[in-house]
Amino acid sequence: MQVISSYDQFKQVTGGDKVVVIDFWATWCGPCKMIGPIFEKISETPAGEKIGFYKVDVDEQSQISSEVGIRAMPSFVFFKNGEKVETVVGADPSKLQVCIQSTRAWLWEKTAPHRYGQD
């Protein structure tokens, strides 16, 4: 997991064809501190191989937070090809896990070889 420390880095990370999820958090946010370690553990699972995991401190990167439209923390925003594709707001580990798993399943369907003899 990487911390995004500039607007240029944000554009580079989110502009690719790899799905990335960004944890928008703040140092003063209690729920962010609670779910942060869970987000990091998820990044170390097989999901981390297909999805990029990043963090943005909303106070340090206000331009990014403003552009993305962050209004509550924590917010987990998924990007692909420079576009937002999914958002999870709040410190709900089960919602976050479901979203990551469904994104991972979708990616697997898109990249898996044809199965069952179909062309």
Phi and psi in radians as a Rosetta constraint file:
Dihedral C 1 N 2 CA 2 C 2 CIRCULARHARMONIC -2.160 0.35
Dihedral N 2 CA 2 C 2 N 3 CIRCULARHARMONIC 2.590 0.35
Dihedral C 2 N 3 CA 3 C 3 CIRCULARHARMONIC -1.597 0.35
Dihedral N 3 CA 3 C 3 N 4 CIRCULARHARMONIC 2.276 0.35
Dihedral C 3 N 4 CA 4 C 4 CIRCULARHARMONIC -1.487 0.35
Dihedral N 4 CA 4 C 4 N 5 CIRCULARHARMONIC 2.092 0.35
Dihedral C 4 N 5 CA 5 C 5 CIRCULARHARMONIC -1.974 0.35
Dihedral N 5 CA 5 C 5 N 6 CIRCULARHARMONIC 0.095 0.35
Dihedral C 5 N 6 CA 6 C 6 CIRCULARHARMONIC -2.715 0.35
Dihedral N 6 CA 6 C 6 N 7 CIRCULARHARMONIC 2.796 0.35
Dihedral C 6 N 7 CA 7 C 7 CIRCULARHARMONIC -1.141 0.35
Dihedral N 7 CA 7 C 7 N 8 CIRCULARHARMONIC -0.690 0.35
Dihedral C 7 N 8 CA 8 C 8 CIRCULARHARMONIC -1.072 0.35
Dihedral N 8 CA 8 C 8 N 9 CIRCULARHARMONIC -0.735 0.35
Dihedral C 8 N 9 CA 9 C 9 CIRCULARHARMONIC -1.101 0.35
Dihedral N 9 CA 9 C 9 N 10 CIRCULARHARMONIC -0.725 0.35
Dihedral C 9 N 10 CA 10 C 10 CIRCULARHARMONIC -1.008 0.35
Dihedral N 10 CA 10 C 10 N 11 CIRCULARHARMONIC -0.828 0.35
Dihedral C 10 N 11 CA 11 C 11 CIRCULARHARMONIC -1.091 0.35
Dihedral N 11 CA 11 C 11 N 12 CIRCULARHARMONIC -0.696 0.35
Dihedral C 11 N 12 CA 12 C 12 CIRCULARHARMONIC -1.158 0.35
Dihedral N 12 CA 12 C 12 N 13 CIRCULARHARMONIC -0.810 0.35
Dihedral C 12 N 13 CA 13 C 13 CIRCULARHARMONIC -1.120 0.35
Dihedral N 13 CA 13 C 13 N 14 CIRCULARHARMONIC -0.766 0.35
Dihedral C 13 N 14 CA 14 C 14 CIRCULARHARMONIC -1.491 0.35
Dihedral N 14 CA 14 C 14 N 15 CIRCULARHARMONIC -0.242 0.35
Dihedral C 14 N 15 CA 15 C 15 CIRCULARHARMONIC -1.456 0.35
Dihedral N 15 CA 15 C 15 N 16 CIRCULARHARMONIC -0.128 0.35
Dihedral C 15 N 16 CA 16 C 16 CIRCULARHARMONIC -1.518 0.35
Dihedral N 16 CA 16 C 16 N 17 CIRCULARHARMONIC 3.095 0.35
Dihedral C 16 N 17 CA 17 C 17 CIRCULARHARMONIC -1.506 0.35
Dihedral N 17 CA 17 C 17 N 18 CIRCULARHARMONIC -0.052 0.35
Dihedral C 17 N 18 CA 18 C 18 CIRCULARHARMONIC -1.433 0.35
Dihedral N 18 CA 18 C 18 N 19 CIRCULARHARMONIC 2.356 0.35
Dihedral C 18 N 19 CA 19 C 19 CIRCULARHARMONIC -1.221 0.35
Dihedral N 19 CA 19 C 19 N 20 CIRCULARHARMONIC 2.341 0.35
Dihedral C 19 N 20 CA 20 C 20 CIRCULARHARMONIC -2.216 0.35
Dihedral N 20 CA 20 C 20 N 21 CIRCULARHARMONIC 2.589 0.35
Dihedral C 20 N 21 CA 21 C 21 CIRCULARHARMONIC -2.116 0.35
Dihedral N 21 CA 21 C 21 N 22 CIRCULARHARMONIC 2.321 0.35
Dihedral C 21 N 22 CA 22 C 22 CIRCULARHARMONIC -2.057 0.35
Dihedral N 22 CA 22 C 22 N 23 CIRCULARHARMONIC 2.245 0.35
Dihedral C 22 N 23 CA 23 C 23 CIRCULARHARMONIC -1.542 0.35
Dihedral N 23 CA 23 C 23 N 24 CIRCULARHARMONIC 1.904 0.35
Dihedral C 23 N 24 CA 24 C 24 CIRCULARHARMONIC -1.580 0.35
Dihedral N 24 CA 24 C 24 N 25 CIRCULARHARMONIC 2.025 0.35
Dihedral C 24 N 25 CA 25 C 25 CIRCULARHARMONIC -2.427 0.35
Dihedral N 25 CA 25 C 25 N 26 CIRCULARHARMONIC 3.033 0.35
Dihedral C 25 N 26 CA 26 C 26 CIRCULARHARMONIC -2.460 0.35
Dihedral N 26 CA 26 C 26 N 27 CIRCULARHARMONIC 2.591 0.35
Dihedral C 26 N 27 CA 27 C 27 CIRCULARHARMONIC -1.112 0.35
Dihedral N 27 CA 27 C 27 N 28 CIRCULARHARMONIC -0.503 0.35
Dihedral C 27 N 28 CA 28 C 28 CIRCULARHARMONIC -1.546 0.35
Dihedral N 28 CA 28 C 28 N 29 CIRCULARHARMONIC -0.018 0.35
Dihedral C 28 N 29 CA 29 C 29 CIRCULARHARMONIC -1.573 0.35
Dihedral N 29 CA 29 C 29 N 30 CIRCULARHARMONIC 1.924 0.35
Dihedral C 29 N 30 CA 30 C 30 CIRCULARHARMONIC -1.025 0.35
Dihedral N 30 CA 30 C 30 N 31 CIRCULARHARMONIC -0.882 0.35
Dihedral C 30 N 31 CA 31 C 31 CIRCULARHARMONIC -1.049 0.35
Dihedral N 31 CA 31 C 31 N 32 CIRCULARHARMONIC -0.550 0.35
Dihedral C 31 N 32 CA 32 C 32 CIRCULARHARMONIC -1.108 0.35
Dihedral N 32 CA 32 C 32 N 33 CIRCULARHARMONIC -0.725 0.35
Dihedral C 32 N 33 CA 33 C 33 CIRCULARHARMONIC -1.158 0.35
Dihedral N 33 CA 33 C 33 N 34 CIRCULARHARMONIC -0.538 0.35
Dihedral C 33 N 34 CA 34 C 34 CIRCULARHARMONIC -1.264 0.35
Dihedral N 34 CA 34 C 34 N 35 CIRCULARHARMONIC -0.775 0.35
Dihedral C 34 N 35 CA 35 C 35 CIRCULARHARMONIC -1.577 0.35
Dihedral N 35 CA 35 C 35 N 36 CIRCULARHARMONIC -0.301 0.35
Dihedral C 35 N 36 CA 36 C 36 CIRCULARHARMONIC -0.911 0.35
Dihedral N 36 CA 36 C 36 N 37 CIRCULARHARMONIC -0.884 0.35
Dihedral C 36 N 37 CA 37 C 37 CIRCULARHARMONIC -1.118 0.35
Dihedral N 37 CA 37 C 37 N 38 CIRCULARHARMONIC -0.521 0.35
Dihedral C 37 N 38 CA 38 C 38 CIRCULARHARMONIC -1.198 0.35
Dihedral N 38 CA 38 C 38 N 39 CIRCULARHARMONIC -0.759 0.35
Dihedral C 38 N 39 CA 39 C 39 CIRCULARHARMONIC -1.020 0.35
Dihedral N 39 CA 39 C 39 N 40 CIRCULARHARMONIC -0.759 0.35
Dihedral C 39 N 40 CA 40 C 40 CIRCULARHARMONIC -1.114 0.35
Dihedral N 40 CA 40 C 40 N 41 CIRCULARHARMONIC -0.713 0.35
Dihedral C 40 N 41 CA 41 C 41 CIRCULARHARMONIC -1.126 0.35
Dihedral N 41 CA 41 C 41 N 42 CIRCULARHARMONIC -0.698 0.35
Dihedral C 41 N 42 CA 42 C 42 CIRCULARHARMONIC -1.082 0.35
Dihedral N 42 CA 42 C 42 N 43 CIRCULARHARMONIC -0.638 0.35
Dihedral C 42 N 43 CA 43 C 43 CIRCULARHARMONIC -1.127 0.35
Dihedral N 43 CA 43 C 43 N 44 CIRCULARHARMONIC -0.363 0.35
Dihedral C 43 N 44 CA 44 C 44 CIRCULARHARMONIC -1.586 0.35
Dihedral N 44 CA 44 C 44 N 45 CIRCULARHARMONIC -0.031 0.35
Dihedral C 44 N 45 CA 45 C 45 CIRCULARHARMONIC -1.519 0.35
Dihedral N 45 CA 45 C 45 N 46 CIRCULARHARMONIC 3.093 0.35
Dihedral C 45 N 46 CA 46 C 46 CIRCULARHARMONIC -0.966 0.35
Dihedral N 46 CA 46 C 46 N 47 CIRCULARHARMONIC -0.421 0.35
Dihedral C 46 N 47 CA 47 C 47 CIRCULARHARMONIC -1.046 0.35
Dihedral N 47 CA 47 C 47 N 48 CIRCULARHARMONIC -0.579 0.35
Dihedral C 47 N 48 CA 48 C 48 CIRCULARHARMONIC -1.143 0.35
Dihedral N 48 CA 48 C 48 N 49 CIRCULARHARMONIC -0.300 0.35
Dihedral C 48 N 49 CA 49 C 49 CIRCULARHARMONIC -1.345 0.35
Dihedral N 49 CA 49 C 49 N 50 CIRCULARHARMONIC -0.512 0.35
Dihedral C 49 N 50 CA 50 C 50 CIRCULARHARMONIC -1.802 0.35
Dihedral N 50 CA 50 C 50 N 51 CIRCULARHARMONIC -0.423 0.35
Dihedral C 50 N 51 CA 51 C 51 CIRCULARHARMONIC -2.085 0.35
Dihedral N 51 CA 51 C 51 N 52 CIRCULARHARMONIC 2.379 0.35
Dihedral C 51 N 52 CA 52 C 52 CIRCULARHARMONIC -1.466 0.35
Dihedral N 52 CA 52 C 52 N 53 CIRCULARHARMONIC 2.357 0.35
Dihedral C 52 N 53 CA 53 C 53 CIRCULARHARMONIC -1.961 0.35
Dihedral N 53 CA 53 C 53 N 54 CIRCULARHARMONIC 2.219 0.35
Dihedral C 53 N 54 CA 54 C 54 CIRCULARHARMONIC -2.434 0.35
Dihedral N 54 CA 54 C 54 N 55 CIRCULARHARMONIC 2.873 0.35
Dihedral C 54 N 55 CA 55 C 55 CIRCULARHARMONIC -2.275 0.35
Dihedral N 55 CA 55 C 55 N 56 CIRCULARHARMONIC 2.533 0.35
Dihedral C 55 N 56 CA 56 C 56 CIRCULARHARMONIC -2.309 0.35
Dihedral N 56 CA 56 C 56 N 57 CIRCULARHARMONIC 2.141 0.35
Dihedral C 56 N 57 CA 57 C 57 CIRCULARHARMONIC -1.385 0.35
Dihedral N 57 CA 57 C 57 N 58 CIRCULARHARMONIC 2.004 0.35
Dihedral C 57 N 58 CA 58 C 58 CIRCULARHARMONIC -1.109 0.35
Dihedral N 58 CA 58 C 58 N 59 CIRCULARHARMONIC -0.483 0.35
Dihedral C 58 N 59 CA 59 C 59 CIRCULARHARMONIC -1.347 0.35
Dihedral N 59 CA 59 C 59 N 60 CIRCULARHARMONIC -0.593 0.35
Dihedral C 59 N 60 CA 60 C 60 CIRCULARHARMONIC -1.428 0.35
Dihedral N 60 CA 60 C 60 N 61 CIRCULARHARMONIC -0.445 0.35
Dihedral C 60 N 61 CA 61 C 61 CIRCULARHARMONIC -2.195 0.35
Dihedral N 61 CA 61 C 61 N 62 CIRCULARHARMONIC 1.072 0.35
Dihedral C 61 N 62 CA 62 C 62 CIRCULARHARMONIC -1.132 0.35
Dihedral N 62 CA 62 C 62 N 63 CIRCULARHARMONIC -0.542 0.35
Dihedral C 62 N 63 CA 63 C 63 CIRCULARHARMONIC -1.102 0.35
Dihedral N 63 CA 63 C 63 N 64 CIRCULARHARMONIC -0.756 0.35
Dihedral C 63 N 64 CA 64 C 64 CIRCULARHARMONIC -1.140 0.35
Dihedral N 64 CA 64 C 64 N 65 CIRCULARHARMONIC -0.845 0.35
Dihedral C 64 N 65 CA 65 C 65 CIRCULARHARMONIC -1.026 0.35
Dihedral N 65 CA 65 C 65 N 66 CIRCULARHARMONIC -0.714 0.35
Dihedral C 65 N 66 CA 66 C 66 CIRCULARHARMONIC -1.159 0.35
Dihedral N 66 CA 66 C 66 N 67 CIRCULARHARMONIC -0.803 0.35
Dihedral C 66 N 67 CA 67 C 67 CIRCULARHARMONIC -1.082 0.35
Dihedral N 67 CA 67 C 67 N 68 CIRCULARHARMONIC -0.672 0.35
Dihedral C 67 N 68 CA 68 C 68 CIRCULARHARMONIC -1.350 0.35
Dihedral N 68 CA 68 C 68 N 69 CIRCULARHARMONIC -0.388 0.35
Dihedral C 68 N 69 CA 69 C 69 CIRCULARHARMONIC 1.503 0.35
Dihedral N 69 CA 69 C 69 N 70 CIRCULARHARMONIC 0.589 0.35
Dihedral C 69 N 70 CA 70 C 70 CIRCULARHARMONIC -1.244 0.35
Dihedral N 70 CA 70 C 70 N 71 CIRCULARHARMONIC 2.193 0.35
Dihedral C 70 N 71 CA 71 C 71 CIRCULARHARMONIC -2.130 0.35
Dihedral N 71 CA 71 C 71 N 72 CIRCULARHARMONIC -0.246 0.35
Dihedral C 71 N 72 CA 72 C 72 CIRCULARHARMONIC -2.546 0.35
Dihedral N 72 CA 72 C 72 N 73 CIRCULARHARMONIC 2.608 0.35
Dihedral C 72 N 73 CA 73 C 73 CIRCULARHARMONIC -2.123 0.35
Dihedral N 73 CA 73 C 73 N 74 CIRCULARHARMONIC 2.563 0.35
Dihedral C 73 N 74 CA 74 C 74 CIRCULARHARMONIC -1.348 0.35
Dihedral N 74 CA 74 C 74 N 75 CIRCULARHARMONIC 2.656 0.35
Dihedral C 74 N 75 CA 75 C 75 CIRCULARHARMONIC -2.242 0.35
Dihedral N 75 CA 75 C 75 N 76 CIRCULARHARMONIC 2.356 0.35
Dihedral C 75 N 76 CA 76 C 76 CIRCULARHARMONIC -1.981 0.35
Dihedral N 76 CA 76 C 76 N 77 CIRCULARHARMONIC 2.006 0.35
Dihedral C 76 N 77 CA 77 C 77 CIRCULARHARMONIC -2.028 0.35
Dihedral N 77 CA 77 C 77 N 78 CIRCULARHARMONIC 2.256 0.35
Dihedral C 77 N 78 CA 78 C 78 CIRCULARHARMONIC -1.717 0.35
Dihedral N 78 CA 78 C 78 N 79 CIRCULARHARMONIC 2.373 0.35
Dihedral C 78 N 79 CA 79 C 79 CIRCULARHARMONIC -2.232 0.35
Dihedral N 79 CA 79 C 79 N 80 CIRCULARHARMONIC 2.595 0.35
Dihedral C 79 N 80 CA 80 C 80 CIRCULARHARMONIC -2.613 0.35
Dihedral N 80 CA 80 C 80 N 81 CIRCULARHARMONIC 2.304 0.35
Dihedral C 80 N 81 CA 81 C 81 CIRCULARHARMONIC 0.926 0.35
Dihedral N 81 CA 81 C 81 N 82 CIRCULARHARMONIC 0.668 0.35
Dihedral C 81 N 82 CA 82 C 82 CIRCULARHARMONIC 1.407 0.35
Dihedral N 82 CA 82 C 82 N 83 CIRCULARHARMONIC 0.026 0.35
Dihedral C 82 N 83 CA 83 C 83 CIRCULARHARMONIC -1.993 0.35
Dihedral N 83 CA 83 C 83 N 84 CIRCULARHARMONIC 2.508 0.35
Dihedral C 83 N 84 CA 84 C 84 CIRCULARHARMONIC -1.216 0.35
Dihedral N 84 CA 84 C 84 N 85 CIRCULARHARMONIC 2.286 0.35
Dihedral C 84 N 85 CA 85 C 85 CIRCULARHARMONIC -2.036 0.35
Dihedral N 85 CA 85 C 85 N 86 CIRCULARHARMONIC -0.286 0.35
Dihedral C 85 N 86 CA 86 C 86 CIRCULARHARMONIC -2.896 0.35
Dihedral N 86 CA 86 C 86 N 87 CIRCULARHARMONIC 2.632 0.35
Dihedral C 86 N 87 CA 87 C 87 CIRCULARHARMONIC -2.463 0.35
Dihedral N 87 CA 87 C 87 N 88 CIRCULARHARMONIC 2.387 0.35
Dihedral C 87 N 88 CA 88 C 88 CIRCULARHARMONIC -2.124 0.35
Dihedral N 88 CA 88 C 88 N 89 CIRCULARHARMONIC 2.117 0.35
Dihedral C 88 N 89 CA 89 C 89 CIRCULARHARMONIC -1.888 0.35
Dihedral N 89 CA 89 C 89 N 90 CIRCULARHARMONIC 2.309 0.35
Dihedral C 89 N 90 CA 90 C 90 CIRCULARHARMONIC 1.845 0.35
Dihedral N 90 CA 90 C 90 N 91 CIRCULARHARMONIC 2.866 0.35
Dihedral C 90 N 91 CA 91 C 91 CIRCULARHARMONIC -1.611 0.35
Dihedral N 91 CA 91 C 91 N 92 CIRCULARHARMONIC 1.116 0.35
Dihedral C 91 N 92 CA 92 C 92 CIRCULARHARMONIC -1.968 0.35
Dihedral N 92 CA 92 C 92 N 93 CIRCULARHARMONIC 1.679 0.35
Dihedral C 92 N 93 CA 93 C 93 CIRCULARHARMONIC -0.996 0.35
Dihedral N 93 CA 93 C 93 N 94 CIRCULARHARMONIC -0.636 0.35
Dihedral C 93 N 94 CA 94 C 94 CIRCULARHARMONIC -1.203 0.35
Dihedral N 94 CA 94 C 94 N 95 CIRCULARHARMONIC -0.716 0.35
Dihedral C 94 N 95 CA 95 C 95 CIRCULARHARMONIC -1.100 0.35
Dihedral N 95 CA 95 C 95 N 96 CIRCULARHARMONIC -0.727 0.35
Dihedral C 95 N 96 CA 96 C 96 CIRCULARHARMONIC -1.101 0.35
Dihedral N 96 CA 96 C 96 N 97 CIRCULARHARMONIC -0.802 0.35
Dihedral C 96 N 97 CA 97 C 97 CIRCULARHARMONIC -1.091 0.35
Dihedral N 97 CA 97 C 97 N 98 CIRCULARHARMONIC -0.749 0.35
Dihedral C 97 N 98 CA 98 C 98 CIRCULARHARMONIC -1.082 0.35
Dihedral N 98 CA 98 C 98 N 99 CIRCULARHARMONIC -0.751 0.35
Dihedral C 98 N 99 CA 99 C 99 CIRCULARHARMONIC -1.135 0.35
Dihedral N 99 CA 99 C 99 N 100 CIRCULARHARMONIC -0.740 0.35
Dihedral C 99 N 100 CA 100 C 100 CIRCULARHARMONIC -1.135 0.35
Dihedral N 100 CA 100 C 100 N 101 CIRCULARHARMONIC -0.753 0.35
Dihedral C 100 N 101 CA 101 C 101 CIRCULARHARMONIC -1.148 0.35
Dihedral N 101 CA 101 C 101 N 102 CIRCULARHARMONIC -0.701 0.35
Dihedral C 101 N 102 CA 102 C 102 CIRCULARHARMONIC -1.204 0.35
Dihedral N 102 CA 102 C 102 N 103 CIRCULARHARMONIC -0.624 0.35
Dihedral C 102 N 103 CA 103 C 103 CIRCULARHARMONIC -1.160 0.35
Dihedral N 103 CA 103 C 103 N 104 CIRCULARHARMONIC -0.740 0.35
Dihedral C 103 N 104 CA 104 C 104 CIRCULARHARMONIC -1.110 0.35
Dihedral N 104 CA 104 C 104 N 105 CIRCULARHARMONIC -0.724 0.35
Dihedral C 104 N 105 CA 105 C 105 CIRCULARHARMONIC -1.116 0.35
Dihedral N 105 CA 105 C 105 N 106 CIRCULARHARMONIC -0.719 0.35
Dihedral C 105 N 106 CA 106 C 106 CIRCULARHARMONIC -1.090 0.35
Dihedral N 106 CA 106 C 106 N 107 CIRCULARHARMONIC -0.745 0.35
Dihedral C 106 N 107 CA 107 C 107 CIRCULARHARMONIC -1.109 0.35
Dihedral N 107 CA 107 C 107 N 108 CIRCULARHARMONIC -0.706 0.35
Dihedral C 107 N 108 CA 108 C 108 CIRCULARHARMONIC -1.079 0.35
Dihedral N 108 CA 108 C 108 N 109 CIRCULARHARMONIC -0.753 0.35
Dihedral C 108 N 109 CA 109 C 109 CIRCULARHARMONIC -1.080 0.35
Dihedral N 109 CA 109 C 109 N 110 CIRCULARHARMONIC -0.657 0.35
Dihedral C 109 N 110 CA 110 C 110 CIRCULARHARMONIC -1.296 0.35
Dihedral N 110 CA 110 C 110 N 111 CIRCULARHARMONIC -0.468 0.35
Dihedral C 110 N 111 CA 111 C 111 CIRCULARHARMONIC -1.926 0.35
Dihedral N 111 CA 111 C 111 N 112 CIRCULARHARMONIC -0.178 0.35
Dihedral C 111 N 112 CA 112 C 112 CIRCULARHARMONIC -1.245 0.35
Dihedral N 112 CA 112 C 112 N 113 CIRCULARHARMONIC 2.577 0.35
Dihedral C 112 N 113 CA 113 C 113 CIRCULARHARMONIC -1.168 0.35
Dihedral N 113 CA 113 C 113 N 114 CIRCULARHARMONIC 2.779 0.35
Dihedral C 113 N 114 CA 114 C 114 CIRCULARHARMONIC -1.014 0.35
Dihedral N 114 CA 114 C 114 N 115 CIRCULARHARMONIC 2.466 0.35
Dihedral C 114 N 115 CA 115 C 115 CIRCULARHARMONIC -2.054 0.35
Dihedral N 115 CA 115 C 115 N 116 CIRCULARHARMONIC 2.865 0.35
Dihedral C 115 N 116 CA 116 C 116 CIRCULARHARMONIC 1.059 0.35
Dihedral N 116 CA 116 C 116 N 117 CIRCULARHARMONIC 0.542 0.35
Dihedral C 116 N 117 CA 117 C 117 CIRCULARHARMONIC 1.302 0.35
Dihedral N 117 CA 117 C 117 N 118 CIRCULARHARMONIC 0.155 0.35
Dihedral C 117 N 118 CA 118 C 118 CIRCULARHARMONIC -1.469 0.35
Dihedral N 118 CA 118 C 118 N 119 CIRCULARHARMONIC 2.590 0.35
